[in-house]
């Protein structure tokens, strides 16, 4: 471990755990904000390329943690048990000033229990698990083992308060990395024609998701392209995935350098449910929310999940402002027909944009990462 030359003491060390790509984005922004407060800080833990580039010494490839669904998680239990032991070993060796857990509750909440049973180290949970959607009993883990809860959706602060947990809404970190651009500017960057309609395919950031979604999205896009020959189709491609394993038609532009810019420039997007629906909301891009998973996982989710919508955009709106085509309804024909009615009716797309603007105003909170960083640093003091 490095030594602070001025005080001849070790620099503050933070152990940070992110288990998926959206958490990697949020984690990198948080790390940069913390380093802006104190450049001596060192980070160790688990994260992706963005967090590594921000200075994280990561002990595991984040892509190995990209597992979704009940059945899929069970298949990887041995891996997660071994990873937990590795994390505990690293914490014992490093003796960090604080633990920062970012979302990823299936792993992180169990990890929090293990950490507190062995170490007296404060834990901040950044980006709340969606306990308001399912597994509310997990709040008992948070009450017992989490020292600080930082949330990014405004309603979560009150939800926790109603259940006896102090939580702080810091704003959504997506606003920290996003600078609005005109459609002309975006199309110039992506080599698209701003005068023609643009359909965005956003199948997810996990290989498991892409395998389920991409073939359906491509076939639906093909039917739309046949109906509207001038339609431009762009794939917002997660950079960690090898897209050459799919034989995509040449009329689909694959954008892995600026996938979020691709989503921002679209007139309409097919979006796999998840964080991406929040991104599309912030960008003001009308969307059709879609998702498919293993049949058993879907059946269990229907029993256990207690919110009426899959897309965060609709949860925040408290009504379905963007159509959802899930599981057995996520078909080529339904995606095609729903998208065609939207693309051929500008008034529908305009109403959607107005609805998205209302949700944006609920989420806004520039400086979320800085506010989170300050609260984390103050907790140690």
Steps between C-alpha positions, in 0.01 A plus 500: 500500500624849415587749773398863527837677492376804693358321803690174462171310532323270257257680265130437558385182327146422389378154399233543234284231336303542176349197330372628166563758229263770628663471842839528332388833349371629834804368686748670267324835541493454878871414512590809297289716732669351807846549349410862429444537877812304594753394230675268750211250506566146375231264375486122497208268431296386201411713201513530123711693252374844599575447867836346416585803286398722794756326721339182634716195567236240408531142622245350257366548148162670535365312199510176702246654737250584224246233592124564496203289606434250778604191304812664361618615844459148644728366228774740611473455878844339536663791318329757722593314820865491398490865399356595839788324674749682278340835580510431875863398473588821316313711756691332781828567322426862400303610811320773300354814654158421358310255278289636212242264349329607177159343424536126408303387810510122454874506560555825688244453777634154583849646488401777742388241756829312466706819530324617816538157661877523464600867487412831662504700175224745398301409189334743260242363258485719189209447257234322702386146427144511367349377825184695422450263205572168666670333798408783739612282792857573392457836669584321825850433361534870422380602846750269668807514277498818286628822656394737221247468217529733201214483247464633145121505458306765694218276625750260661596747775142511633454125447793429731397765752153340527676178601735649755813531285678829441586538131629797302390581144807630317357521146556276201866474390410476133465878500866527605627347176240622253517819299189555285561514125279591207388226264713658228810480722430139597436393143820674391695302760337171398491559124121492483254719308312717749216553251409129494343289773736305728418175680735396782549140611607485866501129590684524834855498632518135610574223251215300650255785425631561150459135402134516603418837346715572196349248251148626575599867477681449171206316343256771614736766364513314167121513466505872584778560247297322233203724582705821535805464269651833614509382863848503653575226753783526753601251768612644833769236558645437845879516439581196716304265270645340185240595240667305219333182629177624338469532124327838499365648175702785356210747538546486878772736621680354803607777739722378783704820551200724578209267584329758720526760223328251271215471751481877536467566126216255440144587405401168656689224685448136584641495855567197720346579838746623761725801545474569127140617541630770735764598242235527230284705736781746568574526127131548418492202264159331459533125554338161499610316814562132437648207690526121487647261755499130583143372542549394863664835587206683341247290688675566832528871429125522438442354845761701690512843332246746637522793257268521198768587243840371386643826366623755755359770271147369563564440871605864539198616298270271702332403174595346167621795294727274293363167369637183660528177299631236736566126483228337285401845368858576391439376146615624163146574388402695813820704501455574130134601517543712813806677359337559162198671656736727694730584211207578270331727758723793601241613757552175695878553512453864599269406789759246615773765496283727714440218749873426512575864573280483811695197627833672427401784731444248784843348452714807450774557747822615339798422719368168631844340501654791687224498763541125543879537526473763772260288705728197469806696608313661789387158627861398567572826679 
